[in-house]
Amino acid sequence: MLPKPLKATPEQFAKTVGKLGKIVLAAANSNVRDRSKLQAKREAAAAEAPKFSWNGRFVAFSASMGGIDALTTILSDWPDECPPTVICLQTEPMLAETFIKRLDTDLGCSVKIARDGAALTQGTIHIAADPERHVVIEPGQPPKIRLMEREPVEGSRPSANLLYGSIARAGIPAVGAVLTGMGNDGAKGLKLLHDSGMDTIVQDPKSALVSEAPQAAIELGAAGRQVSLDDLGAAVIGLCNQS
């Protein structure tokens, strides 16, 4: 939620109004997808797809404006025994909480709010959306989530750059994907993943509600592949499946 500016300078007020305007515009133009159709898609894909056998790769996503709609589409392809998944989602906390509860009901895998010290295990999605803490991955068997109270990184908290960078530095086998969003958060971190030999995907900007973040990652050379929204979930799962 956006707080009411009780004592704001003209500059602060303009910034708040600008942010509110972008949120309203995004909501008005969002391609809201029918949940029954998504469920039907998931059931059809499950019936046709070969059995998923995890190859040991973890998954990390980042998204901001338009991310809830995009993730709803992508995660409809997630198998019950999905690869361990961490999502850096920059959105309003109340929206994130509702989204997590809905996904946990709709999907066969477990969907949780990211908690400090949580182990990354198969069959679980962890969503980090706390605007007061960053999320990073600590190496181990299995790797663990660490939440850190630090200043925003280049204006973002949680920072996708920190998330991807921690995975790259730890050498954890992973697939990273930058989705729809404002600004350029995630581009530098995804480039670290790409340069360390990991598979990286960027949502095709043409299929993104807000193309700034995907475009920034592409321009930095962080995209191993550009994939449209409707094909992105299957592409990531394919990289995490035993061939």
PASE-281327 format. One record per residue (C-alpha): y, x, z. Coordinates in Angstrom, 2 decimals, decimal comma. Example, Ala and Ser with C-alpha at 12.3 -4.5 7.8 and 13.67 -1.06 7.14 Angstrom:
BEGIN
[[-4,50 12,30 7,80]],
[[-1,06 13,67 7,14]],
This chain:
BEGIN
[[0,00 0,00 0,00]],
[[3,61 1,11 -0,57]],
[[5,71 1,10 2,64]],
[[8,96 -0,82 2,66]],
[[11,81 1,75 2,43]],
[[13,81 0,82 5,54]],
[[15,95 3,97 5,51]],
[[15,79 5,50 2,07]],
[[18,21 7,56 0,03]],
[[18,93 6,30 -3,48]],
[[16,64 9,03 -4,82]],
[[13,75 8,04 -2,51]],
[[14,24 4,37 -3,34]],
[[14,18 5,09 -7,07]],
[[10,98 7,14 -6,66]],
[[9,28 4,31 -4,72]],
[[10,35 1,68 -7,25]],
[[9,14 3,89 -10,08]],
[[5,72 4,28 -8,50]],
[[5,47 0,54 -7,86]],
[[6,42 -0,14 -11,46]],
[[3,66 2,12 -12,76]],
[[1,08 0,44 -10,52]],
[[2,15 -3,03 -11,66]],
[[2,13 -1,95 -15,31]],
[[-1,33 -0,42 -14,94]],
[[-2,67 -3,56 -13,29]],
[[-1,20 -5,73 -16,04]],
[[-2,77 -3,64 -18,78]],
[[-6,03 -2,77 -17,05]],
[[-9,18 -3,62 -18,94]],
[[-10,78 -5,46 -16,01]],
[[-14,49 -5,72 -16,74]],
[[-16,67 -8,68 -15,92]],
[[-19,05 -7,62 -13,13]],
[[-21,82 -9,83 -14,51]],
[[-21,56 -8,02 -17,84]],
[[-21,69 -4,65 -16,11]],
[[-24,77 -5,72 -14,18]],
[[-26,40 -6,91 -17,38]],
[[-25,58 -3,58 -19,02]],
[[-27,08 -1,69 -16,09]],
[[-30,27 -3,73 -16,14]],
[[-30,67 -3,34 -19,91]],
[[-30,08 0,42 -19,70]],
[[-32,58 0,76 -16,86]],
[[-35,21 -1,08 -18,88]],
[[-34,72 1,10 -21,96]],
[[-34,01 4,50 -20,42]],
[[-36,72 7,02 -19,51]],
[[-37,33 7,54 -15,82]],
[[-34,64 9,69 -14,22]],
[[-35,84 13,00 -12,80]],
[[-33,09 15,02 -11,17]],
[[-32,75 18,61 -12,41]],
[[-30,74 19,86 -9,43]],
[[-27,21 19,48 -10,81]],
[[-24,58 17,82 -8,66]],
[[-21,79 15,61 -10,04]],
[[-18,06 15,65 -9,28]],
[[-15,50 13,20 -10,68]],
[[-11,75 12,94 -10,26]],
[[-9,55 9,96 -11,07]],
[[-6,28 8,34 -10,08]],
[[-4,51 5,45 -11,82]],
[[-7,09 3,37 -13,68]],
[[-9,90 5,15 -11,84]],
[[-11,47 2,13 -10,18]],
[[-11,99 0,36 -13,50]],
[[-13,26 3,56 -15,17]],
[[-15,66 4,39 -12,33]],
[[-17,00 0,83 -12,30]],
[[-17,99 1,31 -15,93]],
[[-19,37 4,84 -15,52]],
[[-21,41 4,17 -12,39]],
[[-23,11 1,16 -13,98]],
[[-25,32 3,83 -15,60]],
[[-26,21 5,48 -12,27]],
[[-29,92 5,37 -11,39]],
[[-31,02 4,44 -7,89]],
[[-32,11 8,04 -7,25]],
[[-28,90 9,40 -8,75]],
[[-27,76 13,01 -8,57]],
[[-25,65 13,75 -5,47]],
[[-22,16 12,64 -6,49]],
[[-18,70 13,34 -5,04]],
[[-15,62 11,50 -6,28]],
[[-12,01 12,49 -5,62]],
[[-10,20 9,16 -6,02]],
[[-6,44 9,01 -5,61]],
[[-5,66 5,37 -4,90]],
[[-4,46 3,18 -2,07]],
[[-6,87 3,43 0,92]],
[[-7,41 -0,34 1,17]],
[[-8,33 -0,53 -2,52]],
[[-10,73 2,37 -2,09]],
[[-12,42 0,74 0,91]],
[[-12,95 -2,52 -0,97]],
[[-14,20 -0,63 -4,02]],
[[-16,73 1,37 -2,00]],
[[-18,11 -1,75 -0,33]],
[[-18,47 -3,50 -3,68]],
[[-20,23 -0,57 -5,32]],
[[-22,60 -0,20 -2,38]],
[[-23,58 -3,85 -2,90]],
[[-23,80 -3,74 -6,69]],
[[-25,58 -0,41 -7,22]],
[[-29,10 0,58 -6,29]],
[[-27,94 3,90 -4,86]],
[[-25,93 4,34 -1,65]],
[[-22,11 4,51 -1,88]],
[[-20,19 5,88 1,10]],
[[-16,77 7,01 2,22]],
[[-16,81 10,82 2,20]],
[[-17,33 12,12 5,76]],
[[-16,87 15,64 7,06]],
[[-20,23 17,39 7,29]],
[[-22,10 14,86 5,15]],
[[-25,00 16,42 3,24]],
[[-25,12 15,96 -0,52]],
[[-28,50 14,39 -1,14]],
[[-30,05 12,53 -4,04]],
[[-29,37 8,81 -4,24]],
[[-25,88 8,90 -2,68]],
[[-22,31 8,72 -3,99]],
[[-19,52 9,99 -1,70]],
[[-15,97 8,80 -2,45]],
[[-13,04 10,75 -0,98]],
[[-9,82 8,74 -1,02]],
[[-8,13 9,69 2,28]],
[[-4,52 10,58 1,39]],
[[-4,31 12,77 4,50]],
[[-7,28 15,09 3,80]],
[[-8,64 17,21 0,99]],
[[-12,33 17,29 0,08]],
[[-14,25 20,49 -0,71]],
[[-17,94 21,40 -0,98]],
[[-19,54 23,96 1,31]],
[[-22,62 25,77 -0,04]],
[[-25,95 25,28 1,69]],
[[-29,35 23,67 1,38]],
[[-28,17 21,02 0,76]],
[[-24,41 21,57 0,20]],
[[-22,09 19,69 2,55]],
[[-18,76 17,92 2,33]],
[[-15,83 19,37 4,22]],
[[-12,61 17,44 4,77]],
[[-9,47 19,50 5,41]],
[[-6,06 18,56 6,73]],
[[-3,73 20,62 4,56]],
[[-0,49 20,07 2,71]],
[[-0,76 18,46 -0,74]],
[[-1,67 20,87 -3,53]],
[[0,87 20,58 -6,34]],
[[1,69 17,10 -5,05]],
[[-1,91 15,85 -4,75]],
[[-4,04 15,02 -1,72]],
[[-6,98 14,82 -1,96]],
[[-6,79 17,51 -4,63]],
[[-9,28 17,50 -7,49]],
[[-8,37 21,13 -8,15]],
[[-9,59 22,07 -4,66]],
[[-12,79 20,05 -5,09]],
[[-13,74 21,58 -8,44]],
[[-12,61 25,04 -7,35]],
[[-14,82 24,96 -4,24]],
[[-17,85 24,06 -6,36]],
[[-17,12 26,85 -8,85]],
[[-16,61 29,48 -6,14]],
[[-19,82 28,45 -4,36]],
[[-21,80 28,61 -7,61]],
[[-23,26 25,16 -7,02]],
[[-24,87 23,83 -10,24]],
[[-22,75 20,86 -11,18]],
[[-21,26 18,64 -13,85]],
[[-17,53 17,97 -13,46]],
[[-15,53 15,22 -15,16]],
[[-11,81 14,45 -15,18]],
[[-11,11 10,76 -15,73]],
[[-8,04 8,61 -16,26]],
[[-5,02 9,45 -14,12]],
[[-1,42 10,51 -13,75]],
[[-0,24 14,11 -13,63]],
[[-2,38 17,21 -14,15]],
[[-4,48 17,37 -10,99]],
[[-8,04 18,43 -11,81]],
[[-7,23 20,46 -14,92]],
[[-7,11 23,88 -13,22]],
[[-10,17 23,21 -11,08]],
[[-12,19 21,91 -14,02]],
[[-11,21 25,07 -15,94]],
[[-12,71 27,14 -13,11]],
[[-15,93 25,14 -13,42]],
[[-15,93 25,55 -17,19]],
[[-15,33 29,31 -16,99]],
[[-18,13 29,70 -14,45]],
[[-20,60 28,24 -16,95]],
[[-20,81 24,69 -15,62]],
[[-20,86 21,60 -17,83]],
[[-17,46 19,91 -17,94]],
[[-16,47 16,58 -19,44]],
[[-13,07 14,99 -19,94]],
[[-12,61 11,31 -20,62]],
[[-11,33 10,81 -24,15]],
[[-7,60 10,14 -23,60]],
[[-7,76 7,26 -26,09]],
[[-10,13 5,42 -23,73]],
[[-8,11 6,17 -20,58]],
[[-5,71 3,70 -19,00]],
[[-3,48 6,70 -18,18]],
[[-4,07 9,74 -20,37]],
[[-2,01 12,40 -18,54]],
[[-4,80 13,96 -16,44]],
[[-7,42 14,05 -19,23]],
[[-4,87 15,43 -21,68]],
[[-3,83 18,17 -19,24]],
[[-7,46 19,27 -18,83]],
[[-7,96 19,35 -22,61]],
[[-4,79 21,37 -23,20]],
[[-5,87 23,91 -20,56]],
[[-9,23 24,41 -22,26]],
[[-11,23 22,88 -19,41]],
[[-13,13 20,32 -21,49]],
[[-16,61 21,29 -22,57]],
[[-16,81 17,83 -24,14]],
[[-14,53 14,83 -24,65]],
[[-16,39 11,56 -24,15]],
[[-15,22 7,95 -24,41]],
[[-15,36 5,83 -21,29]],
[[-18,27 3,65 -22,42]],
[[-20,45 6,71 -23,11]],
[[-19,38 8,92 -20,22]],
[[-21,83 7,72 -17,57]],
[[-24,85 8,18 -19,81]],
[[-23,57 11,62 -20,88]],
[[-23,32 12,86 -17,28]],
[[-26,68 11,45 -16,27]],
[[-28,23 13,05 -19,35]],
[[-26,99 16,46 -18,19]],
[[-28,55 15,85 -14,75]],
[[-31,93 14,66 -16,02]],
[[-34,98 16,84 -16,51]],
[[-35,39 17,42 -20,24]],
